[in-house]
Amino acid sequence: MRIYDVIDDKRNKKALSKEQIDFWIKGVVDGSVADYQSAALLMAIAINGMTDEETFYLTSAMAESGDTVDLSAYGDRTVDKHSSGGVGDSTSFIVIPVMAALGRVCAKMSGRGLGHTGGTLDKLEAIDGVTTAIDEKAFYAQIEKTRLVIAGQTKDVCPADKILYALRDVTATVESIPLIAASIMSKKLAAGAKNIILDVKCGKGAFMHDLKSAEKLARLMVETGRRAGRNVSALITDMDEPLSDYIGNSLEVEGAIEVLKGNTDCPLYKVAKALCVGLLDYEGAEKDVDNAIKSGTALEKFRSMLIAQGAKEDVLDKPLCRAKCKIEIFSEKRGYVKSVDAMKAARVVLALGGGRNKKEDSILPHVGLKFNVRRGDRIEEDGLIATMYFDRYEDVVYAKDVLDAVAFSDKDPGRKDPILKIIK
Ligand code: URA
């Protein structure tokens, strides 16, 4: 077989066989396929697409290109979740502890933030002492002891995805639904859980801007996971507005802890609860999720995970955000809050140093925003809109951009359901 012919077939809109896809992915990892050949094939796929079957072959080949996590000792009780990336989305810190409180086994491998979206690892590492660099032996030992772990992916998991993602990033081939589905699902398959819930974000602050493409991606990922023998379902959730009032690394963990402490009247809990219910998939699951919060069991599970990963015993009992400066931002208008723009808010946090433009960038873990208002809230002139937390005094100038992220209306726009669609 020659990679030239594989590229030629895809350029001529032919469906590739399993053998051709396996040949390509093997060559990507052992170096026998050159980067420029993979780049050409990626572009042909981005333009001509892939059938569901080809997407499944690509996903499986990438999942098997390196190490895989073996959770077979825990049978069907293993769960995992994935979010396609949003703003103020700290649902992992609620879903994982709740599922562990309900007797599930949660071994989650997460990523870092890039661009405007936050990353679970950055958020966890914003907590004093916490590490996400956990070697294989410690990873399995923590699962056995606490039943939950959130760690970084080691370099040996899905190496083909790492190489291809880096190429896609510089060849305008990130935005291809089969390539995104294969990239995400290969990592989920390699992570070993039997039950997987996907949260595909849709809107201004997400990679998918319209419901049609979000649904297409969600359905393809669900179908791909099922072909691989996993129980997979998906939610499509709104990302026009931040999911939580807290945006920024340590602040988002604080927001999740607020929910685990029982402050559940917020969109963050609504989505987190729907993700848990999707994973549990039985009559009465909603009540069990509420009880895991009310009883404090989920909070204690989260504490046990943080302690196992390096935090002190009292980690949940004091504020986590330790930014050097803060400023309260007040409204110049009165009326109803029509919207909080997720993208504008995320750009402020990025400008404050809370995110990365390039993978190598370091971040300021304690900067960010805590909004005091959401869509549908009534606000008077001089009412508190948000508090901005920052480390560099000169960044105070970004306060005006926070105001710009909030739109007002004379009429009550009502609340918006953050759950746009459930795909079973
Ligand atoms: N996230 C991934 O892991 N892969 C993609 O291709 C896009 C988003």
Boltz pocket constraint, residues with backbone or C-beta under 6 A from the ligand:
constraints:
  - pocket:
      binder: B
      contacts: [[A, 84], [A, 174], [A, 179], [A, 180], [A, 181], [A, 183], [A, 184]]
      max_distance: 6.0
